[in-house]
Amino acid sequence: MLLTPAPSPAALVPLVGTTDFDAELARLLDTLDASQLNDIEIACVRRQSAHYADKLVTALRHRTREVVANKETDSRWPVVAVALDTWEWENGWFWCEYSAELRHLDGTVSTVDLAFDDVSELLADLAGTDQPLNGDTLTVDLLTGDVTQ
């Protein structure tokens, strides 16, 4: 029996979201060994984490402008970085937006509640990929867009 060559990733794009895509993806994954599957899983989690991090930067830029404008901070200067600690829920550790530390351009640090639909959801999504532990800190540089754990 002759095996047909696997299509390129670009060839799969028109199939995304279809039964044909699911079948073709399953066929391709079945050709891989455990090490290759692990490599794909790691690559997918990294891409997913980067996706959430990019969206989080945008959401935090918006939310921090709001809290400064609403005079909820200790400084009127723009926020340049956000640091978030962890807290534990029954299903694991998550980033805590309720006591976020905002570093302002003038050096002032304000502790505020950044609970906001987009921010809260993105932090939960990011925790799912980053898997923070007790004592970890997530730092979001709003100038460069860097997100570090």
GUZA-644078 format. One record per residue (C-alpha): y, x, z; residue number from 1. Coordinates in steps of 0.05 Angstrom, whole numbers, plus 5000, padded with zeros to 4 digits. Layout:
N
{v->Y	u->X	w->Z	k->NUM}
...
***
This chain:
149
{v->5000	u->5000	w->5000	k->1}
{v->5068	u->5027	w->4981	k->2}
{v->5123	u->5022	w->5032	k->3}
{v->5190	u->5000	w->5006	k->4}
{v->5248	u->5045	w->5026	k->5}
{v->5292	u->5020	w->5082	k->6}
{v->5359	u->4993	w->5059	k->7}
{v->5422	u->5029	w->5079	k->8}
{v->5463	u->4999	w->5136	k->9}
{v->5516	u->4978	w->5086	k->10}
{v->5464	u->4938	w->5048	k->11}
{v->5450	u->4898	w->5112	k->12}
{v->5522	u->4876	w->5123	k->13}
{v->5518	u->4813	w->5079	k->14}
{v->5455	u->4793	w->5118	k->15}
{v->5486	u->4797	w->5187	k->16}
{v->5478	u->4731	w->5225	k->17}
{v->5422	u->4706	w->5181	k->18}
{v->5347	u->4699	w->5190	k->19}
{v->5338	u->4751	w->5135	k->20}
{v->5379	u->4800	w->5176	k->21}
{v->5336	u->4788	w->5239	k->22}
{v->5273	u->4798	w->5199	k->23}
{v->5298	u->4860	w->5163	k->24}
{v->5324	u->4891	w->5228	k->25}
{v->5257	u->4877	w->5262	k->26}
{v->5220	u->4909	w->5203	k->27}
{v->5265	u->4971	w->5208	k->28}
{v->5259	u->4977	w->5283	k->29}
{v->5183	u->4971	w->5279	k->30}
{v->5182	u->5035	w->5237	k->31}
{v->5214	u->5076	w->5294	k->32}
{v->5181	u->5112	w->5352	k->33}
{v->5202	u->5105	w->5425	k->34}
{v->5248	u->5165	w->5422	k->35}
{v->5285	u->5139	w->5361	k->36}
{v->5291	u->5069	w->5392	k->37}
{v->5320	u->5101	w->5455	k->38}
{v->5371	u->5140	w->5413	k->39}
{v->5391	u->5075	w->5378	k->40}
{v->5399	u->5039	w->5445	k->41}
{v->5443	u->5095	w->5472	k->42}
{v->5486	u->5094	w->5409	k->43}
{v->5493	u->5018	w->5412	k->44}
{v->5514	u->5020	w->5486	k->45}
{v->5565	u->5074	w->5471	k->46}
{v->5595	u->5035	w->5414	k->47}
{v->5596	u->4972	w->5456	k->48}
{v->5629	u->5008	w->5513	k->49}
{v->5682	u->5038	w->5467	k->50}
{v->5695	u->4968	w->5438	k->51}
{v->5706	u->4939	w->5508	k->52}
{v->5748	u->4998	w->5529	k->53}
{v->5795	u->4990	w->5468	k->54}
{v->5804	u->4916	w->5483	k->55}
{v->5815	u->4931	w->5557	k->56}
{v->5872	u->4979	w->5541	k->57}
{v->5906	u->4925	w->5501	k->58}
{v->5895	u->4872	w->5554	k->59}
{v->5920	u->4918	w->5610	k->60}
{v->5982	u->4937	w->5571	k->61}
{v->5998	u->4863	w->5565	k->62}
{v->5981	u->4846	w->5637	k->63}
{v->6018	u->4904	w->5669	k->64}
{v->6081	u->4886	w->5630	k->65}
{v->6074	u->4816	w->5659	k->66}
{v->6067	u->4839	w->5731	k->67}
{v->6126	u->4886	w->5725	k->68}
{v->6169	u->4831	w->5693	k->69}
{v->6148	u->4783	w->5749	k->70}
{v->6169	u->4834	w->5802	k->71}
{v->6099	u->4838	w->5831	k->72}
{v->6102	u->4914	w->5833	k->73}
{v->6137	u->4966	w->5876	k->74}
{v->6175	u->4994	w->5816	k->75}
{v->6211	u->4966	w->5756	k->76}
{v->6188	u->5025	w->5713	k->77}
{v->6133	u->5014	w->5661	k->78}
{v->6061	u->5025	w->5682	k->79}
{v->6029	u->5087	w->5651	k->80}
{v->5960	u->5084	w->5682	k->81}
{v->5914	u->5037	w->5719	k->82}
{v->5859	u->5057	w->5768	k->83}
{v->5805	u->5008	w->5789	k->84}
{v->5753	u->5017	w->5843	k->85}
{v->5686	u->4982	w->5848	k->86}
{v->5660	u->4924	w->5888	k->87}
{v->5591	u->4897	w->5897	k->88}
{v->5567	u->4829	w->5876	k->89}
{v->5497	u->4801	w->5884	k->90}
{v->5479	u->4827	w->5815	k->91}
{v->5508	u->4897	w->5820	k->92}
{v->5572	u->4938	w->5821	k->93}
{v->5633	u->4917	w->5781	k->94}
{v->5704	u->4941	w->5769	k->95}
{v->5751	u->4907	w->5818	k->96}
{v->5815	u->4881	w->5786	k->97}
{v->5840	u->4849	w->5851	k->98}
{v->5865	u->4914	w->5881	k->99}
{v->5885	u->4955	w->5819	k->100}
{v->5929	u->5015	w->5829	k->101}
{v->5984	u->5020	w->5778	k->102}
{v->6019	u->5086	w->5767	k->103}
{v->6090	u->5076	w->5741	k->104}
{v->6130	u->5123	w->5697	k->105}
{v->6173	u->5142	w->5758	k->106}
{v->6110	u->5162	w->5798	k->107}
{v->6108	u->5101	w->5842	k->108}
{v->6039	u->5071	w->5855	k->109}
{v->6034	u->4995	w->5863	k->110}
{v->5971	u->4959	w->5885	k->111}
{v->5967	u->4891	w->5852	k->112}
{v->5919	u->4836	w->5832	k->113}
{v->5907	u->4841	w->5757	k->114}
{v->5859	u->4782	w->5755	k->115}
{v->5870	u->4752	w->5687	k->116}
{v->5820	u->4720	w->5640	k->117}
{v->5820	u->4775	w->5588	k->118}
{v->5823	u->4832	w->5639	k->119}
{v->5769	u->4802	w->5684	k->120}
{v->5722	u->4788	w->5627	k->121}
{v->5731	u->4856	w->5595	k->122}
{v->5720	u->4892	w->5661	k->123}
{v->5655	u->4853	w->5672	k->124}
{v->5633	u->4870	w->5601	k->125}
{v->5651	u->4943	w->5610	k->126}
{v->5613	u->4946	w->5676	k->127}
{v->5552	u->4921	w->5639	k->128}
{v->5554	u->4982	w->5594	k->129}
{v->5583	u->5034	w->5641	k->130}
{v->5543	u->5011	w->5702	k->131}
{v->5591	u->5035	w->5756	k->132}
{v->5566	u->5054	w->5825	k->133}
{v->5597	u->5049	w->5894	k->134}
{v->5657	u->5096	w->5898	k->135}
{v->5668	u->5103	w->5823	k->136}
{v->5738	u->5096	w->5795	k->137}
{v->5757	u->5071	w->5725	k->138}
{v->5822	u->5102	w->5701	k->139}
{v->5858	u->5072	w->5641	k->140}
{v->5915	u->5114	w->5612	k->141}
{v->5961	u->5064	w->5579	k->142}
{v->5999	u->5119	w->5542	k->143}
{v->5940	u->5152	w->5508	k->144}
{v->5890	u->5094	w->5510	k->145}
{v->5838	u->5138	w->5545	k->146}
{v->5789	u->5102	w->5591	k->147}
{v->5750	u->5147	w->5638	k->148}
{v->5700	u->5136	w->5693	k->149}
***
